[in-house]
Amino acid sequence: MQEYNFDGLVGPTHNYGGLSPGNVASMAHGGDVSNPRAAALQGLEKARFVHDLGVGQAMLPPHPRPNLRMLRRLGFKGTDEEVIVQVAGEWEHLLRLCSSASAMWAANAATVAPSADTADGRVHFVPANLSSLFHRSLEADTTRSVLQAIFADERRFVVHAPLPGTMQFSDEGAANHTRLHTSRGAVHVFGWGRRGWGSDDGPRRFPARQTLEASRAAARLHLLSPERVFFVRQDPGGIDAGAFHSDVMAVGHGRFLMFHERAFVDGDGLVERLRSLLGETFHAVRASEHDLPVADAVAAYPFNSQILELSDGALVILAPRESNENPRARAFLERLVSEEGPVLRIHYLDVRESMNNGGGPACLRLRVSLTDEEVRAVRSNVFYSRELHSQLADWVVRHYRDRLHPADLRDPMLAREGMAALDEVTRILNLGSVYEFQQ
Protein backbone atom coordinates (compact mmCIF):
# COMPACT_ATOMS: atom_id res chain seq x y z
CA MET A 1 0.00 0.00 0.00
CA GLN A 2 1.29 3.45 -0.95
CA GLU A 3 0.07 6.87 0.06
CA TYR A 4 -0.94 9.19 -2.78
CA ASN A 5 -1.27 12.92 -2.34
CA PHE A 6 -4.31 14.07 -4.31
CA ASP A 7 -3.65 17.79 -4.79
CA GLY A 8 -6.45 20.22 -5.60
CA LEU A 9 -5.79 22.17 -8.79
CA VAL A 10 -6.18 25.88 -8.09
CA GLY A 11 -9.26 27.27 -9.86
CA PRO A 12 -9.45 30.20 -12.32
CA THR A 13 -11.27 32.41 -9.77
CA HIS A 14 -8.53 32.18 -7.11
CA ASN A 15 -8.88 35.49 -5.27
CA TYR A 16 -8.41 37.10 -1.88
CA GLY A 17 -11.95 37.63 -0.72
CA GLY A 18 -11.21 37.45 3.03
CA LEU A 19 -14.09 35.03 3.54
CA SER A 20 -12.91 32.81 6.44
CA PRO A 21 -13.27 34.09 10.03
CA GLY A 22 -10.61 32.43 12.16
CA ASN A 23 -8.20 32.10 9.24
CA VAL A 24 -5.75 34.88 10.06
CA ALA A 25 -4.03 34.95 6.66
CA SER A 26 -7.30 34.93 4.74
CA MET A 27 -8.61 37.91 6.65
CA ALA A 28 -5.30 39.79 6.52
CA HIS A 29 -5.08 39.55 2.71
CA GLY A 30 -8.75 40.20 1.98
CA GLY A 31 -9.05 42.57 -0.99
CA ASP A 32 -5.52 42.01 -2.30
CA VAL A 33 -4.84 41.25 -5.95
CA SER A 34 -4.22 37.56 -6.63
CA ASN A 35 -2.54 35.74 -9.51
CA PRO A 36 -4.57 32.63 -10.40
CA ARG A 37 -2.08 31.55 -13.05
CA ALA A 38 0.88 31.71 -10.65
CA ALA A 39 -1.14 29.97 -7.93
CA ALA A 40 -2.01 27.04 -10.19
CA LEU A 41 1.55 26.72 -11.46
CA GLN A 42 2.90 26.83 -7.89
CA GLY A 43 0.56 23.96 -7.05
CA LEU A 44 1.74 21.96 -10.06
CA GLU A 45 5.36 22.60 -9.12
CA LYS A 46 4.69 21.23 -5.65
CA ALA A 47 3.12 18.13 -7.19
CA ARG A 48 6.16 17.68 -9.44
CA PHE A 49 8.50 17.98 -6.46
CA VAL A 50 6.59 15.36 -4.47
CA HIS A 51 6.51 12.97 -7.43
CA ASP A 52 10.23 13.40 -8.05
CA LEU A 53 10.90 12.36 -4.46
CA GLY A 54 9.31 9.03 -5.35
CA VAL A 55 6.10 9.72 -3.39
CA GLY A 56 2.63 8.99 -4.80
CA GLN A 57 1.01 12.02 -6.40
CA ALA A 58 -2.33 12.65 -8.11
CA MET A 59 -4.57 15.60 -9.00
CA LEU A 60 -8.13 16.72 -8.31
CA PRO A 61 -9.93 19.23 -10.58
CA PRO A 62 -11.19 22.69 -9.57
CA HIS A 63 -14.89 23.34 -8.98
CA PRO A 64 -17.06 25.53 -11.24
CA ARG A 65 -17.16 29.10 -9.99
CA PRO A 66 -19.16 31.21 -9.66
CA ASN A 67 -21.66 28.65 -8.41
CA LEU A 68 -24.57 29.66 -10.63
CA ARG A 69 -26.75 26.84 -9.35
CA MET A 70 -26.64 28.30 -5.83
CA LEU A 71 -27.27 31.83 -7.08
CA ARG A 72 -30.39 30.60 -8.87
CA ARG A 73 -31.51 28.75 -5.73
CA LEU A 74 -31.33 32.12 -3.98
CA GLY A 75 -33.72 33.70 -6.49
CA PHE A 76 -31.53 35.28 -9.15
CA LYS A 77 -32.86 34.62 -12.64
CA GLY A 78 -31.92 34.97 -16.28
CA THR A 79 -28.96 33.89 -18.37
CA ASP A 80 -25.64 33.18 -16.67
CA GLU A 81 -24.43 36.65 -17.58
CA GLU A 82 -27.63 38.27 -16.32
CA VAL A 83 -27.42 36.41 -13.01
CA ILE A 84 -23.84 37.56 -12.43
CA VAL A 85 -24.63 41.19 -13.28
CA GLN A 86 -27.69 41.13 -11.01
CA VAL A 87 -25.82 39.62 -8.03
CA ALA A 88 -22.88 41.99 -8.51
CA GLY A 89 -25.17 44.97 -8.35
CA GLU A 90 -27.40 43.80 -5.53
CA TRP A 91 -25.17 41.70 -3.24
CA GLU A 92 -21.50 41.69 -4.24
CA HIS A 93 -20.38 39.79 -1.15
CA LEU A 94 -22.60 36.88 -2.17
CA LEU A 95 -20.86 36.87 -5.55
CA ARG A 96 -17.52 36.63 -3.75
CA LEU A 97 -18.77 33.73 -1.66
CA CYS A 98 -20.08 31.85 -4.69
CA SER A 99 -16.86 32.51 -6.64
CA SER A 100 -14.37 31.24 -4.06
CA ALA A 101 -11.76 28.79 -5.37
CA SER A 102 -11.48 27.22 -1.90
CA ALA A 103 -11.83 23.66 -3.25
CA MET A 104 -8.10 23.94 -4.02
CA TRP A 105 -7.53 23.02 -0.35
CA ALA A 106 -8.16 19.33 -0.86
CA ALA A 107 -7.39 18.45 2.77
CA ASN A 108 -10.95 19.61 3.38
CA ALA A 109 -12.42 17.50 0.58
CA ALA A 110 -13.08 14.35 2.62
CA THR A 111 -11.82 11.95 5.24
CA VAL A 112 -10.37 8.69 3.92
CA ALA A 113 -9.78 5.25 5.40
CA PRO A 114 -7.66 2.72 3.48
CA SER A 115 -8.85 -0.80 2.81
CA ALA A 116 -6.36 -2.22 5.33
CA ASP A 117 -8.24 -0.48 8.16
CA THR A 118 -11.91 -0.94 7.22
CA ALA A 119 -14.14 -3.85 8.19
CA ASP A 120 -15.24 -4.54 4.61
CA GLY A 121 -11.77 -4.24 3.04
CA ARG A 122 -12.71 -1.29 0.81
CA VAL A 123 -11.36 2.26 0.68
CA HIS A 124 -13.91 4.61 2.24
CA PHE A 125 -14.43 8.32 1.52
CA VAL A 126 -16.70 10.69 3.44
CA PRO A 127 -16.90 14.01 1.56
CA ALA A 128 -16.86 16.90 4.02
CA ASN A 129 -20.00 19.01 4.27
CA LEU A 130 -17.96 22.09 5.35
CA SER A 131 -21.17 23.49 6.77
CA SER A 132 -19.51 26.00 9.10
CA LEU A 133 -18.87 28.42 6.21
CA PHE A 134 -21.32 29.08 3.38
CA HIS A 135 -18.75 29.40 0.60
CA ARG A 136 -17.11 26.12 1.55
CA SER A 137 -20.40 24.25 1.97
CA LEU A 138 -20.85 24.70 -1.79
CA GLU A 139 -18.09 22.15 -2.40
CA ALA A 140 -19.66 18.98 -0.98
CA ASP A 141 -21.80 17.88 -3.94
CA THR A 142 -19.09 18.44 -6.55
CA THR A 143 -16.49 16.75 -4.37
CA ARG A 144 -18.70 13.69 -4.13
CA SER A 145 -19.25 13.63 -7.91
CA VAL A 146 -15.52 13.90 -8.57
CA LEU A 147 -14.62 11.17 -6.07
CA GLN A 148 -17.32 8.90 -7.50
CA ALA A 149 -15.92 9.43 -10.98
CA ILE A 150 -12.35 8.62 -9.90
CA PHE A 151 -13.15 5.79 -7.49
CA ALA A 152 -16.00 4.25 -9.46
CA ASP A 153 -15.27 0.57 -8.77
CA GLU A 154 -17.71 -0.23 -5.96
CA ARG A 155 -15.99 -3.53 -5.28
CA ARG A 156 -12.99 -1.60 -3.97
CA PHE A 157 -14.24 1.90 -3.09
CA VAL A 158 -17.11 3.45 -1.16
CA VAL A 159 -17.89 7.16 -1.59
CA HIS A 160 -20.44 8.07 1.07
CA ALA A 161 -22.80 11.01 1.00
CA PRO A 162 -21.64 14.01 3.06
CA LEU A 163 -22.95 14.21 6.62
CA PRO A 164 -26.09 16.35 7.16
CA GLY A 165 -25.14 19.97 6.55
CA THR A 166 -26.09 21.27 9.97
CA MET A 167 -24.14 22.96 12.72
CA GLN A 168 -24.35 19.77 14.81
CA PHE A 169 -22.56 17.69 12.17
CA SER A 170 -20.11 20.28 10.86
CA ASP A 171 -17.36 18.29 9.14
CA GLU A 172 -14.11 19.80 7.85
CA GLY A 173 -12.61 16.65 6.34
CA ALA A 174 -9.05 15.40 6.61
CA ALA A 175 -7.79 18.75 7.92
CA ASN A 176 -8.93 17.36 11.28
CA HIS A 177 -7.95 13.72 10.70
CA THR A 178 -4.60 11.93 10.86
CA ARG A 179 -3.78 8.28 10.27
CA LEU A 180 -0.69 6.95 12.05
CA HIS A 181 0.72 3.44 11.74
CA THR A 182 3.60 1.16 12.73
CA SER A 183 4.15 -2.59 12.49
CA ARG A 184 1.61 -2.84 15.31
CA GLY A 185 -1.21 -1.48 13.15
CA ALA A 186 -2.89 1.82 12.35
CA VAL A 187 -4.60 4.45 14.50
CA HIS A 188 -6.95 7.22 13.38
CA VAL A 189 -6.88 10.54 15.23
CA PHE A 190 -9.87 12.84 14.79
CA GLY A 191 -9.53 16.39 16.06
CA TRP A 192 -12.67 18.31 17.04
CA GLY A 193 -13.35 21.83 18.24
CA ARG A 194 -16.85 21.76 19.71
CA ARG A 195 -19.78 19.54 20.59
CA GLY A 196 -22.86 19.66 18.43
CA TRP A 197 -25.22 19.59 21.37
CA GLY A 198 -25.06 21.08 24.84
CA SER A 199 -23.04 23.88 26.39
CA ASP A 200 -19.39 24.12 25.57
CA ASP A 201 -16.41 26.02 26.95
CA GLY A 202 -15.06 26.60 23.45
CA PRO A 203 -13.04 29.39 21.86
CA ARG A 204 -14.16 32.97 22.38
CA ARG A 205 -12.56 34.86 19.48
CA PHE A 206 -13.00 32.55 16.48
CA PRO A 207 -15.52 29.77 15.76
CA ALA A 208 -14.72 26.11 16.28
CA ARG A 209 -15.64 24.31 13.08
CA GLN A 210 -15.38 20.54 13.53
CA THR A 211 -17.86 18.84 15.85
CA LEU A 212 -17.23 15.73 17.89
CA GLU A 213 -20.44 14.23 16.50
CA ALA A 214 -19.22 14.65 12.91
CA SER A 215 -15.91 12.99 13.72
CA ARG A 216 -17.66 10.05 15.36
CA ALA A 217 -20.03 9.66 12.41
CA ALA A 218 -17.11 9.64 9.94
CA ALA A 219 -15.34 6.95 11.96
CA ARG A 220 -18.50 4.81 11.96
CA LEU A 221 -18.98 5.22 8.21
CA HIS A 222 -15.36 4.21 7.65
CA LEU A 223 -16.05 0.95 9.53
CA LEU A 224 -13.01 1.50 11.75
CA SER A 225 -12.31 -0.56 14.84
CA PRO A 226 -13.33 1.60 17.84
CA GLU A 227 -10.19 0.50 19.69
CA ARG A 228 -8.05 2.14 16.99
CA VAL A 229 -9.77 5.54 16.95
CA PHE A 230 -9.05 8.60 19.11
CA PHE A 231 -11.21 11.71 19.32
CA VAL A 232 -9.09 14.57 20.64
CA ARG A 233 -10.25 18.05 21.37
CA GLN A 234 -8.53 21.05 19.81
CA ASP A 235 -7.23 23.57 22.32
CA PRO A 236 -9.75 26.47 22.36
CA GLY A 237 -6.83 28.84 22.87
CA GLY A 238 -5.20 27.46 19.76
CA ILE A 239 -8.37 28.03 17.75
CA ASP A 240 -8.56 31.60 19.03
CA ALA A 241 -4.95 32.07 17.91
CA GLY A 242 -5.87 31.04 14.36
CA ALA A 243 -5.65 27.21 14.38
CA PHE A 244 -9.07 26.75 12.81
CA HIS A 245 -8.19 23.15 11.80
CA SER A 246 -6.08 20.56 13.60
CA ASP A 247 -3.57 20.58 10.75
CA VAL A 248 -2.59 24.17 11.52
CA MET A 249 -0.99 22.93 14.76
CA ALA A 250 -0.31 19.22 14.19
CA VAL A 251 0.71 16.86 11.40
CA GLY A 252 1.59 13.20 11.39
CA HIS A 253 2.51 10.35 9.11
CA GLY A 254 3.25 6.71 9.81
CA ARG A 255 5.27 6.47 13.01
CA PHE A 256 5.81 10.24 13.42
CA LEU A 257 3.71 13.06 14.86
CA MET A 258 4.69 16.66 15.45
CA PHE A 259 2.39 19.09 17.23
CA HIS A 260 2.27 22.38 19.09
CA GLU A 261 1.33 22.37 22.76
CA ARG A 262 -1.72 24.50 21.84
CA ALA A 263 -2.91 21.95 19.27
CA PHE A 264 -4.92 19.77 21.64
CA VAL A 265 -6.34 20.02 25.14
CA ASP A 266 -4.22 17.06 26.26
CA GLY A 267 -1.52 16.50 23.65
CA ASP A 268 0.84 14.71 26.01
CA GLY A 269 -1.92 12.33 27.06
CA LEU A 270 -2.65 11.63 23.41
CA VAL A 271 0.99 10.71 22.82
CA GLU A 272 0.94 8.27 25.73
CA ARG A 273 -2.17 6.56 24.38
CA LEU A 274 -0.75 6.42 20.86
CA ARG A 275 2.49 4.91 22.10
CA SER A 276 0.60 2.24 24.01
CA LEU A 277 -0.96 1.06 20.74
CA LEU A 278 1.77 1.83 18.21
CA GLY A 279 4.76 0.79 20.30
CA GLU A 280 8.14 2.33 21.01
CA THR A 281 8.92 2.96 17.34
CA PHE A 282 6.30 5.71 17.40
CA HIS A 283 8.04 9.10 17.60
CA ALA A 284 6.32 12.36 18.67
CA VAL A 285 7.75 15.87 18.94
CA ARG A 286 5.98 18.66 20.80
CA ALA A 287 6.76 22.34 20.25
CA SER A 288 6.29 24.48 23.35
CA GLU A 289 5.17 28.09 23.40
CA HIS A 290 8.69 28.96 24.48
CA ASP A 291 10.26 27.18 21.51
CA LEU A 292 7.72 28.34 18.95
CA PRO A 293 5.18 30.99 19.96
CA VAL A 294 1.73 30.20 18.69
CA ALA A 295 1.67 33.43 16.68
CA ASP A 296 4.73 32.26 14.74
CA ALA A 297 3.22 28.82 14.23
CA VAL A 298 0.08 30.38 12.71
CA ALA A 299 1.98 32.92 10.62
CA ALA A 300 4.56 30.51 9.18
CA TYR A 301 2.54 27.24 9.11
CA PRO A 302 5.34 24.76 9.93
CA PHE A 303 2.70 22.25 11.08
CA ASN A 304 0.81 22.63 7.81
CA SER A 305 3.74 20.94 6.13
CA GLN A 306 3.57 17.62 4.32
CA ILE A 307 5.38 14.68 5.86
CA LEU A 308 6.50 12.40 3.04
CA GLU A 309 7.91 8.89 3.32
CA LEU A 310 10.72 7.97 0.93
CA SER A 311 11.27 4.51 -0.49
CA ASP A 312 13.82 3.68 2.23
CA GLY A 313 11.39 4.62 5.01
CA ALA A 314 13.03 7.95 5.87
CA LEU A 315 10.77 10.97 6.26
CA VAL A 316 11.15 14.40 4.70
CA ILE A 317 9.10 17.48 5.48
CA LEU A 318 7.78 19.74 2.73
CA ALA A 319 7.30 23.13 4.40
CA PRO A 320 6.16 26.50 3.06
CA ARG A 321 8.81 29.08 2.30
CA GLU A 322 7.33 31.22 5.07
CA SER A 323 8.61 28.67 7.61
CA ASN A 324 12.13 29.23 6.32
CA GLU A 325 11.70 32.99 6.59
CA ASN A 326 10.47 32.82 10.19
CA PRO A 327 13.47 32.19 12.52
CA ARG A 328 11.42 30.42 15.22
CA ALA A 329 9.61 28.14 12.78
CA ARG A 330 12.83 27.35 10.90
CA ALA A 331 14.67 26.53 14.14
CA PHE A 332 11.92 24.12 15.17
CA LEU A 333 11.88 22.31 11.82
CA GLU A 334 15.65 22.09 11.58
CA ARG A 335 15.73 20.68 15.12
CA LEU A 336 13.73 17.71 13.86
CA VAL A 337 16.59 16.83 11.51
CA SER A 338 19.35 17.30 14.09
CA GLU A 339 17.63 15.16 16.73
CA GLU A 340 17.62 11.40 16.65
CA GLY A 341 14.40 10.66 14.83
CA PRO A 342 12.92 9.64 11.49
CA VAL A 343 13.08 13.06 9.74
CA LEU A 344 15.90 13.17 7.18
CA ARG A 345 15.58 16.70 5.79
CA ILE A 346 13.37 19.76 5.30
CA HIS A 347 12.41 21.13 1.89
CA TYR A 348 10.94 24.63 1.57
CA LEU A 349 8.61 25.35 -1.35
CA ASP A 350 6.89 28.46 -2.64
CA VAL A 351 3.10 28.22 -2.34
CA ARG A 352 2.68 31.87 -1.40
CA GLU A 353 -0.51 32.41 -3.40
CA SER A 354 -2.14 29.70 -1.28
CA MET A 355 -0.47 30.80 1.95
CA ASN A 356 -1.86 34.32 1.55
CA ASN A 357 -5.32 32.78 1.79
CA GLY A 358 -4.38 30.62 4.79
CA GLY A 359 -3.46 27.31 3.16
CA GLY A 360 -0.02 25.69 3.30
CA PRO A 361 1.31 22.61 1.49
CA ALA A 362 -0.74 20.19 3.59
CA CYS A 363 -3.96 22.08 2.85
CA LEU A 364 -3.50 21.44 -0.86
CA ARG A 365 -3.59 17.66 -0.65
CA LEU A 366 -5.89 14.81 0.31
CA ARG A 367 -4.00 11.68 1.40
CA VAL A 368 -5.31 8.42 -0.07
CA SER A 369 -3.50 5.15 0.63
CA LEU A 370 -3.99 2.60 -2.16
CA THR A 371 -2.78 -0.86 -3.06
CA ASP A 372 -1.42 -1.50 -6.56
CA GLU A 373 -4.65 -3.31 -7.42
CA GLU A 374 -6.71 -0.31 -6.27
CA VAL A 375 -4.57 2.03 -8.35
CA ARG A 376 -5.20 -0.13 -11.42
CA ALA A 377 -8.94 0.08 -10.72
CA VAL A 378 -8.86 3.86 -11.23
CA ARG A 379 -9.61 4.62 -14.89
CA SER A 380 -9.27 8.39 -14.68
CA ASN A 381 -6.03 10.08 -15.74
CA VAL A 382 -5.37 11.63 -12.33
CA PHE A 383 -2.06 10.06 -11.30
CA TYR A 384 0.87 12.38 -11.83
CA SER A 385 3.21 11.96 -14.78
CA ARG A 386 5.49 14.32 -16.67
CA GLU A 387 3.06 14.18 -19.58
CA LEU A 388 0.13 15.11 -17.35
CA HIS A 389 2.16 17.93 -15.82
CA SER A 390 2.91 19.33 -19.27
CA GLN A 391 -0.73 19.13 -20.28
CA LEU A 392 -1.95 20.83 -17.11
CA ALA A 393 0.70 23.56 -17.16
CA ASP A 394 -0.19 24.37 -20.78
CA TRP A 395 -3.89 24.35 -19.83
CA VAL A 396 -3.26 26.82 -16.99
CA VAL A 397 -1.26 29.22 -19.15
CA ARG A 398 -3.95 29.24 -21.83
CA HIS A 399 -6.97 29.66 -19.56
CA TYR A 400 -5.93 31.49 -16.37
CA ARG A 401 -5.60 35.21 -15.74
CA ASP A 402 -2.43 36.52 -14.15
CA ARG A 403 -4.22 39.18 -12.14
CA LEU A 404 -7.52 39.06 -10.29
CA HIS A 405 -9.00 41.56 -7.85
CA PRO A 406 -12.17 40.54 -5.99
CA ALA A 407 -14.00 43.25 -7.95
CA ASP A 408 -13.11 41.42 -11.18
CA LEU A 409 -15.54 38.68 -10.18
CA ARG A 410 -18.24 41.01 -11.57
CA ASP A 411 -17.01 40.25 -15.10
CA PRO A 412 -19.37 37.69 -16.71
CA MET A 413 -16.56 36.68 -19.06
CA LEU A 414 -14.65 35.23 -16.11
CA ALA A 415 -17.40 32.65 -15.63
CA ARG A 416 -17.30 31.74 -19.33
CA GLU A 417 -13.52 31.41 -19.18
CA GLY A 418 -13.85 29.14 -16.16
CA MET A 419 -16.40 26.87 -17.79
CA ALA A 420 -14.24 26.48 -20.89
CA ALA A 421 -11.22 25.68 -18.72
CA LEU A 422 -13.03 23.13 -16.56
CA ASP A 423 -14.69 21.46 -19.54
CA GLU A 424 -11.22 20.89 -20.97
CA VAL A 425 -9.63 19.70 -17.72
CA THR A 426 -12.25 16.99 -17.26
CA ARG A 427 -11.17 15.65 -20.66
CA ILE A 428 -7.49 15.82 -19.70
CA LEU A 429 -8.19 13.95 -16.45
CA ASN A 430 -10.69 11.58 -18.11
CA LEU A 431 -13.38 12.29 -15.53
CA GLY A 432 -16.47 12.44 -17.71
CA SER A 433 -19.22 15.00 -17.09
CA VAL A 434 -18.84 15.67 -13.36
CA TYR A 435 -20.04 19.29 -13.46
CA GLU A 436 -23.65 20.43 -13.68
CA PHE A 437 -22.97 22.75 -16.63
CA GLN A 438 -21.73 19.74 -18.63
CA GLN A 439 -24.97 17.79 -18.17
N, C-alpha and C positions, 0 to 999 in steps of 0.2 A: 504494500500500500504506500502511495506517495501523496504528499500534500501538494495541491495545486492552488495557486493564488489567482482567483478570478478577479481581475481588476475592472472597475467601471470606467468605460471610456467617457471622458469629459464631453458634455453636450454643447451644441452650438450657442446656447443662451447662457453660458457660464458668466455670471455677473455678481457684483457685490451689492446685494440688496439689503444686507443687515437684518436678516429675517429670523435669527435664532437666539432668543433670550437664553442666557446662560453660556453661550458660546462667545467667549471674550473676543477672539479674533474676528468673528463674523460681525459683531456689533462695532468693533473698532474700525473696520474697513468699509462699513456700509456707505454707499454712495461713490466709492472710488471707481475708477475706470479699470476694467478687466481686459484680458487678452485671451479670448477663447481658444484661438489657434495655438498660442504658446502653452496654455494649460493642457490641451489635449496632447501636444507633442511631448511635454514634460512627463505626462502619464505614460505615454508609449516608451519613452526612454527608460523610465523606471522598470517597465515590464521587460524591456530588452536586457537591462542589467541583471534582473532576477534570473531570467532564462539563461544568460551567459554564465551564471554561477552554477548552473546545473540543477536549478530548483524548478519545480513544475509551475507553469505560468499559462494563464488563459485570459480571455477577455469577455466582458459583458457590454451590451450596447447601451447607448444613452436612451432616455425616455423622450417622447414627443413633448415639446414645450413651445408655446404656451399650451396648457391643457384645455383645449377648446371644449371638450366634453363637459368638464366641470363648470366652465363659464356658462355653457348653455343650461346646465342643471340649475344654475343660480339665476336664470331668467333672461339672459342676454340672447338676442335673436338676430337672425340674418346670415349672410355669408360669413366665412371665416374672417375676411377683412373687416366687414361691418361690425362683427362682434368685438374684434380687437380695438377698433376705433371707439366704439361705444364704451367699453370698459376703461380705456385709457382716459377718456374724458370724464367719466362718472366716478371711477374708483381705481385710481392708478395703483394703489398698494395691492389691491387684489390681482391686478395684472402681474405685478412683481411676484406675488406668491405663486401664481399659476405658471410662471415662466422660469422658476428656479431649476437649475441643473443639478440639484442636490443628489440625484440618483448616482452621480459619479462616486459617492462615498459608499462603495459596495459592502463595507463592513456592516452597514445598516440594512442590507437587502434581506437577510434571513439569518436564522440559526441553522446549523448543519450538524448532523451526527453520521459518522461513517458506518458502513455495514458491519465492521468488526465490533461495534458497540451496541447495535440495536437488536432487539429480540427476534425480529423477523429476517435479519441478515440483509436488509436493504439500506441504501443511503436515504436519509430523511432530510427534507427541507421544510422549514416553517417560515414563509415570507413574513417579514415584520409589518405590522400595521402602522407603525410610526404615528400613532394617533395623538401624541402629545403636541404636535405642531401641524397646522393645516397643510402647509406647503409640502411637508414630507409625507403626510397621509395619502397624498395623491399617487405615491409610488407603488402601493401594495399590489394593485390589480395588474399593472404592467410587469412588475417583478415576477409575479406568479406565472404570467403568460410566457415570459422569457425563460424561466426555469423549466416550465413544462415542455417548451420547445427543445431545449438543450438536453434535458434528462427525461426523454420521452418513454424510455423502456420501463414499463411498470413492473417488470420482473425484478429489476435491480434498483429502481428509484421510486420514491414517494414524495410528491410535492403537495403539501397540505394547503388548505385555505389559510389565509391570515387569521389570527385571533380576532374576536369581535372588536371593532374599532371604538372602544369606549375608554374612559379614563381609568376604569378598574383593570382593564387588560392591556394597558399601554405597553407595547413591545418594541424595543429598539434594535432587535436583531443581534448579530454576533459582536457588535461593539460592547455588549455586556456579557459575552460568553467566551470562555476559554477552555480548550481541551488540552489536558496534560497527560502524558503517558510515559511509562517505563516498562521494563520487562515484566513488571508485576501488574500490568493492565493500564487502563485509561480511567481518567477522572474528568468530569465536566463541572466547571465552576461557573455559576450564573450570578452575576452581580445585579443588585436591585437597589432602587433609591427610595421607594415608598411602598406602603401597602395600599391596595385598592379599596379596602373597606376599613372603617374605624379611624380613630384619631392617630396622629403620627407626629413624632417630634423630629420632623424632617428639616431640610434646609430653609433658611429664611430669605435669602437674597434671590436665588434662582430656583426654578422648578426642578423637582426630581422627575425624571421621565419614565424609567423602567419600574414596573410594579412587580412585587413578589409573586402575585397571582399569575401574571403573564409568564414569568420564568418557570413556575411550576407547571403551567399548562404546556409550554414548549417541551419540557423534559418528559412529560407524559406522552405527548405526541411522538417524540423521538423513540419511544419504547426503551428508555434507558433503565438500567438497574438502579433502584433508589439508593442502594449502598454506595454507588459510584458517582453520586451527584451532590454538590454542595451549593447552597443558596447563601450568598454572603452579601451583607448590606454595605452599600457605599457609605463612606463617611459624609454626613451632611455638611461638615465644614469643607470637605474637598469639593462637593458640588457647588457650594457658595463661592469657592475660589475659581470655579470655571471648569471643573471636571464633570461635565454633564453626562459623560459615559464612563464606564469602567476603564475603557482602553485609553483614556487620557492620563490615567495614573497607574496602570498596570498592564503588563503584557507577558504572555507565556507561550512556550512551545516545548513539547516533549517533556524532558526532565528539568526544564529551567523556567523559573518565574522571577520577574523583577517587578517591584511595586514601590510606590511611595507610601509613607506611613499614614498619609491622609487619603489613601485609596479606599480602605475598608474600615469598618468600625473595629474589627478585631483581626487585623492582618497577621499578627504573630500567631494567633490561635488557628487561623486558617492554615498557615504553614505547618504547624504541628500535626493537624489532621491530615493534610496532604502527605506528609512524610510517613505517617502511620500506614497509609495505603500504598504509596508509591515506592517506599523503601529509601535507603540511605543514598542511592544514586540521584535522588531528587535534589536539586540545587535551587535555593531561593536567595535573592538579594533584596534587601529593603533599604530604600533611601530615606534618611531622616530629614526633618525640616532644617536641621543644622547643616547637613551635607548639601541639600538641594532645596532651597525654599520653594514652597508650593507655587509662588508667583512665577518663579523661573521654570518650574516644571510645566506650567500651563502655557507660558509664553513660547518655550522652545520645543515642547512636545517630545522629549526623549523617550517617554513611555508609549508614545504613539508610533514607535518604530516597528518595523517588521523583524521578527526573529526567524532566520532561515537556516535550515539544516543542510549541510553539504553532504556529498556522497560518502565521506569518511566519518560522518556523525558529528563533526565539529559544527558549532553554531557561529553565524555572523549576524550582526545587527545592521539593518538598513535604516539609518536615521535621517531626519530632515536636516538640511544645511543650517537651519536656525539653531539646532543643538550644537553644532560646531562653533557657531558664532557666540553662543552664550557660555561664558567660562564655567559656571557652576554645572550646567548640563553636560558640557564636554568632559569635565573632570569626573563626573559620575560615570559616564559611559566608558571612558578610557580606563577607569578603575576596574571595570568588569573584565577587561582584557588582561590587566596586570595581576589580578588575583587568580588563585588556583580555582578554575572553574571551566565550564564548557565553551565560553565565548572566545572565539579565535581572533576576531577583528571587528572594527566598526567601519562602515562605509557611510559617507554623507552624500545625499543626493538633493538636487534642486527640484522641489515641488512647491515653489513659493506661491504660484497662483492658487493652489489648493490650500496651502497654509494660511493665506490671507483670509480665507473663508472658514478657517478653523478645522481643517482636515489634513493630517499628516500622512505619511506613507501607509500606515496600517489602516487608515480610514478608507483608502482607495481599493482595498482588496477584501474579498470574501474567501476564506479558507475552506477548501473542499478536498478531503482525503479520498482517493480513489484507487482501486486495484487496477491492474492492467486490463482485466476483462471489462471492468466498468468504463474505463477510458475508451475501449474499442466499441462499447455500446452507444457512445455519443456520436451522432451523425453530423452534428453541426461543426462548422469550421471555426471553432473558438479557441483551440489550443495554439499557443504561440509558436510561430516559426518566422524565419527571416522573411519569407515570402509574404506572410500575413502582415508583418510589420511594415513592409514596403507598401503594400496595398492600403493599409490604414493611414500611414503617414501621407501618402499621396491624396487620399480621400479627405483628410483634415485640411491640407493646404488648399485644395480646390473648393471646399465648402465653408470653411470657418472664417469669420472676421477676426482681424487682429486688434480690434478695439471695440469695446462695448461698455457704454454707460447705462445704468439702470433706465434712464430716460429713453434709450434707444429701443427698449422693449415695446414702445408705442408703434414702431414701424411694422406694418403688416407684412412687408417683404421678408422680415426676419423669420416669421412663421413659415412662409413658403420655402425659404432657404433650408430651414430645419427639416421640413417634411421631405424635401428632395434628398438631403443628406442621409436621413434615417432610412428612407426607402432603399437607398443604395447600400447602406451598411448591413441591412438584413440580408441582402444578396451576397455580400462579401462573406458574412459569417454563416450563411446557409441556415437561416433561422425560419424562413417562411414568413407568413403575414402575421406578425405578433402585435402589430399596432392597429388601433381602431381605424385610423385613416386609410389603412391598406385593405380593409375588409368591406 
